[in-house]
Amino acid sequence: MSNSPHIEINKSISTGFLSVKQDWISVLKRIFTSFLFLAMAIYGFVIQFKIQLEPGGIVDKFLLFIVSPILVLYGLHGAYRKVIELKLVSITTNYNFAENKRILLNFLHQYGYDILQESKDLIIACDENEFSFNRLWIKKISFIICEGKIYFNIVKQYPRRNPPVLIADLILKRDLKRYIKNSLAKS
């Protein structure tokens, strides 16, 4: 995604995926990254079968029972997450549009996110990696605000290749739900 993407909000909500215009290079990069993670999983399987054919010492058992399953699971999970990179996560609230936007803006300020763009029903924020400087490694979070729902998507943006978001969306969803629940309890 570019720095200021044109997001088709209605299409995004109806399809469940963030609808942005992409050039063919970014699509090829996503496919290539998915294949890298699949290759990691295949390599994990190859290690398992090679060691099972030629059993050895303690190092082979460590590779067989620890490293190989981790490579397989990480590779498959990374490939899956890269393929569904633009999927929207939805949070159901009991608030109207204006209250959802107010709560979301308060949440973003309290948790230290930088707001890059704000419009009527779209907020784009970023979370910079602690080892980054000058916004070199960021997670760009696109929030779509609706009546009774908040949708969001996280995409990592790195200089060369954008890795998949593995669990950051689950953590953000948990934190945002907690914040909304606490806001409901206060009012």
Backbone torsions as a table, in degrees:
resi	resn	phi	psi	omega
1	MET	NA	146.4	178.8
2	SER	-79.8	-179.3	-178.1
3	ASN	-66.4	-34.9	179.2
4	SER	-129.8	81.0	-174.0
5	PRO	-74.1	150.3	173.0
6	HIS	-91.3	108.8	-177.1
7	ILE	-103.9	125.6	176.1
8	GLU	-85.9	102.8	-169.7
9	ILE	-67.7	-48.7	-178.3
10	ASN	-62.7	-41.8	178.6
11	LYS	-66.7	-37.8	179.1
12	SER	-62.5	-44.5	-178.7
13	ILE	-67.2	-41.0	-177.5
14	SER	-71.1	-34.1	-179.4
15	THR	-88.8	-23.2	-177.5
16	GLY	84.5	4.5	177.7
17	PHE	-126.1	145.2	178.5
18	LEU	-64.3	121.5	-176.8
19	SER	-98.8	99.1	178.8
20	VAL	-126.7	153.1	175.4
21	LYS	-77.9	129.5	-179.0
22	GLN	-125.9	145.4	173.4
23	ASP	-83.8	165.0	-174.4
24	TRP	-68.6	-24.4	179.1
25	ILE	-67.3	-41.4	179.5
26	SER	-67.5	-33.8	175.7
27	VAL	-66.2	-43.3	178.1
28	LEU	-64.4	-37.9	177.3
29	LYS	-63.2	-40.0	178.9
30	ARG	-64.5	-43.5	179.2
31	ILE	-63.8	-43.7	-179.2
32	PHE	-63.6	-42.6	178.9
33	THR	-64.4	-39.4	176.7
34	SER	-61.3	-41.8	178.9
35	PHE	-66.3	-33.3	176.3
36	LEU	-63.3	-42.3	178.5
37	PHE	-69.0	-36.9	175.1
38	LEU	-63.9	-38.6	177.9
39	ALA	-63.6	-35.6	176.8
40	MET	-63.4	-42.3	179.1
41	ALA	-65.8	-42.4	179.0
42	ILE	-63.7	-39.2	177.4
43	TYR	-61.9	-37.8	176.0
44	GLY	-61.7	-41.0	176.3
45	PHE	-65.2	-39.9	180.0
46	VAL	-62.8	-42.0	177.8
47	ILE	-59.8	-44.0	-179.1
48	GLN	-60.8	-49.3	-176.2
49	PHE	-69.9	-35.5	178.7
50	LYS	-65.3	-42.7	-178.7
51	ILE	-72.0	-34.0	178.5
52	GLN	-67.8	-30.5	178.2
53	LEU	-76.2	-35.5	-179.3
54	GLU	-124.0	77.4	-177.5
55	PRO	-64.8	145.8	-177.5
56	GLY	-137.4	-138.3	-174.3
57	GLY	-91.2	-153.8	-174.9
58	ILE	-67.0	-33.8	179.3
59	VAL	-65.4	-41.2	178.7
60	ASP	-64.7	-38.4	177.4
61	LYS	-66.5	-38.4	176.4
62	PHE	-61.7	-44.9	178.2
63	LEU	-64.6	-40.6	-176.6
64	LEU	-68.5	-44.4	-172.3
65	PHE	-98.8	-17.4	-177.4
66	ILE	-114.6	-61.9	-172.2
67	VAL	-68.9	-45.3	-176.9
68	SER	-60.9	-49.7	177.9
69	PRO	-62.9	-35.4	177.9
70	ILE	-64.5	-43.6	178.0
71	LEU	-61.6	-42.9	-179.0
72	VAL	-64.3	-50.8	-178.1
73	LEU	-65.0	-43.8	179.3
74	TYR	-64.9	-41.6	179.5
75	GLY	-64.7	-45.4	179.6
76	LEU	-67.1	-42.6	179.6
77	HIS	-65.4	-42.5	178.9
78	GLY	-63.5	-41.7	178.8
79	ALA	-65.3	-43.7	179.0
80	TYR	-62.0	-45.8	-178.4
81	ARG	-67.1	-31.2	178.0
82	LYS	-71.3	-36.8	179.3
83	VAL	-66.1	-40.3	-178.8
84	ILE	-98.5	30.9	-174.6
85	GLU	-56.7	-34.6	-175.7
86	LEU	-94.8	11.3	179.9
87	LYS	-68.8	137.3	178.9
88	LEU	-85.9	139.1	173.2
89	VAL	-101.2	134.7	-176.4
90	SER	-114.8	142.3	176.2
91	ILE	-125.2	122.9	178.7
92	THR	-87.0	131.0	178.5
93	THR	-121.7	171.0	176.1
94	ASN	-105.7	20.8	-174.0
95	TYR	-111.4	160.4	174.9
96	ASN	-80.0	-179.4	-174.6
97	PHE	-59.9	-49.5	-176.0
98	ALA	-64.3	-39.7	180.0
99	GLU	-69.2	-39.6	175.9
100	ASN	-58.8	-43.4	-178.6
101	LYS	-66.7	-42.5	179.3
102	ARG	-62.3	-46.1	179.4
103	ILE	-62.6	-42.8	-179.4
104	LEU	-64.2	-44.0	178.5
105	LEU	-63.2	-41.0	176.3
106	ASN	-62.7	-42.1	178.0
107	PHE	-60.3	-47.2	-178.5
108	LEU	-62.4	-41.0	178.6
109	HIS	-68.7	-42.0	-178.4
110	GLN	-66.1	-37.4	-178.4
111	TYR	-89.1	1.3	172.1
112	GLY	81.1	25.1	176.2
113	TYR	-82.5	143.0	174.7
114	ASP	-86.7	131.9	178.0
115	ILE	-92.2	117.8	-179.0
116	LEU	-88.5	-37.5	-175.6
117	GLN	-149.9	139.3	178.2
118	GLU	-139.6	127.4	174.5
119	SER	-131.6	-166.8	-175.0
120	LYS	-57.3	-52.5	-175.7
121	ASP	-124.9	20.6	-179.2
122	LEU	-140.0	131.5	173.8
123	ILE	-129.2	128.6	175.7
124	ILE	-114.0	121.3	-178.6
125	ALA	-121.8	165.3	176.1
126	CYS	-137.0	151.4	177.0
127	ASP	-124.5	111.9	-176.5
128	GLU	-84.8	136.6	176.1
129	ASN	-59.5	142.1	-176.9
130	GLU	-64.7	-22.0	178.4
131	PHE	-94.1	2.0	-177.8
132	SER	-86.2	157.8	170.7
133	PHE	-139.1	146.7	177.9
134	ASN	57.9	35.9	179.7
135	ARG	53.7	43.4	179.1
136	LEU	-77.0	-41.0	179.1
137	TRP	-122.7	107.8	-177.7
138	ILE	-132.7	160.4	167.5
139	LYS	-108.5	118.0	178.8
140	LYS	-94.7	124.7	-176.0
141	ILE	-114.3	121.4	178.1
142	SER	-104.9	120.7	178.8
143	PHE	-107.5	130.9	172.8
144	ILE	-113.1	124.1	-174.8
145	ILE	-104.0	130.8	178.5
146	CYS	-131.9	177.7	174.9
147	GLU	-72.4	112.6	176.7
148	GLY	80.7	2.6	179.4
149	LYS	-147.6	151.7	170.2
150	ILE	-128.4	125.8	176.6
151	TYR	-106.9	145.8	173.7
152	PHE	-148.7	161.4	178.6
153	ASN	-144.7	141.9	177.9
154	ILE	-118.6	131.7	174.8
155	VAL	-130.4	127.7	175.9
156	LYS	-80.1	137.5	177.4
157	GLN	-124.0	110.9	179.8
158	TYR	-118.8	163.7	-174.7
159	PRO	-61.0	-42.5	-174.8
160	ARG	-101.0	-56.6	-177.3
161	ARG	-136.8	135.7	-179.3
162	ASN	-87.1	112.4	179.1
163	PRO	-72.7	163.0	178.2
164	PRO	-73.6	155.1	174.1
165	VAL	-85.6	113.1	-173.4
166	LEU	-86.4	-53.0	-178.3
167	ILE	-134.9	-0.7	-176.0
168	ALA	-61.4	-33.3	179.5
169	ASP	-69.3	-34.2	177.5
170	LEU	-68.6	-39.1	178.8
171	ILE	-67.9	-43.5	178.7
172	LEU	-64.1	-39.9	178.5
173	LYS	-62.9	-43.0	178.6
174	ARG	-62.3	-46.0	-179.0
175	ASP	-65.3	-41.0	-178.9
176	LEU	-68.5	-40.0	176.5
177	LYS	-61.9	-43.1	177.8
178	ARG	-60.8	-43.7	-178.8
179	TYR	-64.9	-40.8	178.7
180	ILE	-66.4	-41.0	178.8
181	LYS	-63.1	-41.5	177.5
182	ASN	-67.1	-35.4	176.8
183	SER	-66.1	-37.1	177.9
184	LEU	-67.1	-38.3	-179.2
185	ALA	-69.8	-33.1	-179.6
186	LYS	-71.8	-30.8	-176.4
187	SER	-92.4	NA	NA
